[in-house]
Amino acid sequence: SEAAVMLLNVSFDEQIKMKEMFDRVIQNVRVNWRQRGHDNSVVLVSPKGRTDALILMAFREEHKERRYEFMQSVAGQAFGKSHVTRCLVIGINIDRRSLPYGVIGVFTK
């Protein structure tokens, strides 16, 4: 239920912008997935009135064992913003696009 509430706080315009940015991230992951530190996520940090962040993260089938490590890393980046105390990470396996997502997690600071 926490994840649903966090998603409901994302405006339609923010959803469109995140999708456009995430499409570029997917292309980047397809090309650069073997390079350590490649850009694999889009982060939406709520304005200062709210304390949530939403992250869309792309990973390849070959890295599915490392998806939790990737999730912790991107959540840690969101927690770098002083007002963010909760983070929803949705991981998408770009090699299995028939699935809506590969992993989902709520992290707290």
Protein Blocks (a to p, Z undefined) as FASTA:
>chain_A
ZZmmmmmmpcfklmmmmmmmmmmmmmmmmmmmmpghiafbdcddddfkbccdcddddddf
klmmmmmmmmmmmmmmmmmpmklcbdcdddddfklmmbmbfbdcdddZZ
